[in-house]
Amino acid sequence: MIFGQTARIKGIVLDKNNHPVENVNISCLSINTKSNYDGFYELKVPANQKVTVVFSHVSLKKVTVYLTLATNETKEFNPVMSDQEEQMSEVLVDGSSKKLFQNGIYIEPEMLKRIPGANPGVENILKTLPGVNSNNELSTQYTVRGGNYDENLVYVNEIEVYRPFLIRSGQQEGLSFTNTDLVQNVDFSAGGFQAKFGDKLSSVLDITYRKPIKFSSGIEASFLGGSVFVDGVSQNKKWSVITGVRYRNNSLLVKSQETQTNFKPSFADLQTNINYVASAKWQFSFLGNISQNKYQYQPLTRQTNFGTIDKPMVLTVFYEGQEKDKYDTYFGAFKTTYNANDHFTLKFIGSIFHTIEQEYFDVLSQYKLGEVDSSLVSGSFGKVGYTRGIGSQLNHARNDLDALIVNTEIKGFQDWKNSQLEWGIKYTRESIRDRIIEWEVIDSAGFSINPPMINLPKNDQPYSSYTGPLIPYQNVRATNFNSINRFSGYFQWSLKGMIGSSEVFYNAGVRAQSWNVLGDYEIGKFQTTFSPRAQIAIKPNWQKDMVFRLSGGLYHQPPFYRELRNAQAVVQTNTKAQQSVHIVLANDYSFKMWSRPFKLVSELYYKSLTNVNTYTIDNVRIRYAANNDAIAYVQGLDLRLNGEFVPGTESWISFGYLKTQENSQEKGYIARPTDQRLKFGLLFQDYMPTIPSLKLYLNLVYNTGLPGGSPSYTDAYLYQNRLNDYRRVDVGFSKVLIDSNTEKRKTLWLNNFKELTLGLEIFNLFNNQNAITNTWVRDVYSKNQYAIPNYMTTRVFNLKLTAKL
């Protein structure tokens, strides 16, 4: 078969009494297999084409199934064979055709582990896609088409997953929820998604964990941590479990920054997915995750050189104090699937997410701002010759949060007159206990600096005495005990048909959500939203292989807890849902170049937003205004060319143009914090033709600067500073020591390995200086403020060993 163009069908063959049937012959084209003693079978089939699978047995009637599956897709099918009549039907979802017509990108699971990045995994790949942006390699968070980090949906096995609340910087995050060792399928949509997906404005990441069919295990170890996974299957094939353990340590990356630190992180999690096939009709599964992130950070010194060649300057900072953060999360989800018949399926899902978080720090920063002697003939060349400012800054926080989120959901799928109906009803209860105590005191040349947004007597010391109060430069204090009740549901209809000789796909649906926020002293009113959405896709019967898609609708984002808190961290119970009218016009053009397959995807999109909840971003922490006092728009173009630039491997080039602006209180349009104008991404895989076991992986991202260079407490209309462009290249080299093509080894213990790979990764290959925020320092003489960039990581080398048993 053509490389990478296969899929799998597997399951258990049963008789009418739900007993497993042995020695059933399963065939597709020239491919054959038999069911074992427990009725279990697995068969590889060609992908992206309609094929016929035949189940036959000497004493039972034949079952014939027609199906079309996407590349690398695995479909579970449990036929019930009868001794009375033959069965012939299209009982499987047409996977590849749905993916062909829907807005979305399929990502090969094996690619998640191969492509290098400071944070490897799903998010690392997403950041190379058009419309997806991130200027922080230490963070797994991303923005999509002008949205922020809180506007992205993530599902694992159809269950919505969450992330911690109090994270303020990328280096605190630790591990993404998704364990790449367990992944079978990854689909991503950057907009125009269907009604069955939840109430967010920007994107959907839909992940499916695999169901093991035999025992296997694997291990990965590197300077950044390691992971272990184990697949297990019972003898009768009814039980299966996959479990993964991960450990992450960012010391190698954090210590490459310009701030010298004592850094003791500990990020670890345990994740398991258990499946039980009770019969052809009933299936049960459990997804569980326990994660503990401990972050201890003690900064020591920092030196940042900036300015120009003619006027170089240096900032030197000495620190006292430390930061101690802790995030413990517990997640469990139970799911059962009832296949009433070949045309009707019910799913019952229940999940619980519990997070206990604390963020404690006391850090005193004492700085000196000076000019560097740039005279080559001077005896003090390169040293600080003139001090322009001195001062100190004390930051304090005692933040605690305890959140419990419970979900119950019923979903249904019905084949009806050549179309499909899908519906769902969901109830969510969110209980949050939150205490925030943060303050900052700034001292410049021995005099306390007053906050910029408060009316206080003028401070012109030492020329006259200051009679006003001494108050913190920033001060946030709040205690919130809140509960949120949410009722949501959706209904959608899909149909694949023909218009003349052209294939056409229709989808239309609506979502609704009703919620209210309960506080200690205030009960918010019930609010309700309705979100109609639709898609249409046409594949003309042309010589050129093209698909045209139009999708969009009305999208709402009812506020999650973080969006309810204003700049003073006080919950506003009646904050409205943000609303977006979203339109996406797309074209997929599949063609061959150099006798190899390629696809060019073009998407033009526009969003018109109302009830906008404005916000500021500091590193990865978002602070909302929670007053719905703005309107905004997003417009852009995404292009992606992917294919086999090198035979047998998939690579892609992506380009994105984006413009997003907001108008708050009718003061005029300004750039939003996520106004990432231009983006270029490259993901490239290669190997040496003479030594195919030696492989290269390249991950390149270029983003223009974000408008994030201003202090978070300032008026956005007065400060519209942008950071410098973000440029980063990560490269990986790997040597495959053992795989399925390797001959038996003379060293017998090596025969136990199915795969064994040794890799070298170089992060930030060209050692680019990328800034995530600015530190603002005052010059006591000129009264000016200097924006001094806070740089991210420098060039880092990492060794990685991967093995599968």
Number of C-alpha atoms within 10 A of each C-alpha: 9 8 8 14 16 19 19 18 18 17 21 27 25 22 16 12 10 15 15 20 20 18 18 25 16 20 19 17 11 6 12 15 16 19 21 18 14 18 21 24 24 21 18 18 29 22 23 21 17 14 16 15 19 19 22 19 17 9 10 17 16 20 20 19 18 16 22 23 28 23 20 20 19 22 17 13 17 18 20 19 26 17 12 9 11 13 16 12 11 14 16 16 14 18 18 18 17 16 15 19 24 21 24 19 17 15 16 17 19 13 17 20 17 19 24 29 25 23 19 18 23 23 20 23 20 22 25 25 27 26 27 23 28 25 26 21 23 21 22 25 23 21 22 26 30 26 22 21 18 19 17 21 21 20 19 18 18 13 20 16 17 17 16 15 16 21 20 15 15 17 21 24 23 26 23 19 17 20 21 19 26 22 19 18 20 19 17 20 20 23 24 28 26 27 26 18 18 24 22 21 31 26 24 24 21 21 21 17 20 19 22 20 20 13 14 15 18 19 19 20 17 18 16 17 17 18 21 19 21 20 21 19 20 13 12 14 20 18 19 23 23 24 21 22 20 21 20 20 22 23 18 16 22 20 16 15 17 16 20 17 19 15 19 14 21 19 21 21 23 19 21 21 24 19 21 19 19 12 17 22 16 15 17 17 19 19 22 18 20 17 22 21 21 19 22 17 19 19 20 16 17 17 15 16 15 17 14 8 8 10 11 16 25 19 21 16 21 17 21 14 16 18 17 17 21 22 25 18 22 17 20 18 22 18 20 19 18 17 17 12 11 14 14 16 17 18 18 17 19 19 21 18 20 20 21 18 21 21 20 17 19 18 18 21 21 19 21 21 23 21 21 22 19 18 11 9 7 10 9 13 13 15 15 18 14 12 17 15 20 21 21 21 17 19 17 18 20 17 20 20 21 19 21 18 18 17 18 16 19 17 19 17 18 17 17 13 8 9 14 18 19 20 20 19 18 17 18 18 16 19 19 19 15 18 18 20 17 18 18 19 20 22 17 18 14 11 14 19 16 22 17 12 11 8 8 12 11 11 16 10 11 8 7 9 9 13 10 11 9 11 15 18 20 17 15 15 15 15 17 17 17 21 20 20 15 19 16 20 21 23 20 21 21 20 18 19 13 13 11 9 10 12 16 20 21 18 22 20 21 21 26 19 22 16 20 19 25 17 16 10 7 13 15 15 13 12 16 16 20 16 20 20 24 22 23 19 23 21 21 18 13 9 6 10 13 18 20 18 21 21 24 24 23 22 29 26 20 24 22 13 19 16 24 24 22 19 17 15 23 16 23 19 21 19 25 22 23 20 23 27 19 24 22 22 18 20 19 20 15 18 15 11 12 10 9 13 15 19 19 18 18 20 23 16 21 22 26 16 21 20 19 22 23 23 19 22 21 18 20 23 16 20 21 20 20 26 18 18 15 20 22 21 20 21 18 20 21 21 20 21 18 19 21 21 18 15 16 14 15 19 18 20 19 22 20 24 19 21 19 24 19 22 20 19 10 10 10 11 16 17 18 26 24 25 23 28 16 20 25 22 24 21 22 21 22 20 19 10 11 7 10 11 18 18 18 21 20 21 23 21 21 20 20 18 24 24 22 26 26 23 18 17 14 12 12 20 13 8 14 17 16 17 20 19 18 20 19 23 21 22 21 24 21 21 18 17 15 21 15 9 9 13 9 11 11 8 7 8 8 15 15 10 16 17 19 19 18 19 20 18 24 21 24 24 17 13 15 16 19 23 22 23 25 21 14 14 20 20 19 16 9 9 9 11 12 15 19 20 20 18 17 21 23 19 18 17 15 17 16 19 17 20 19 19 15
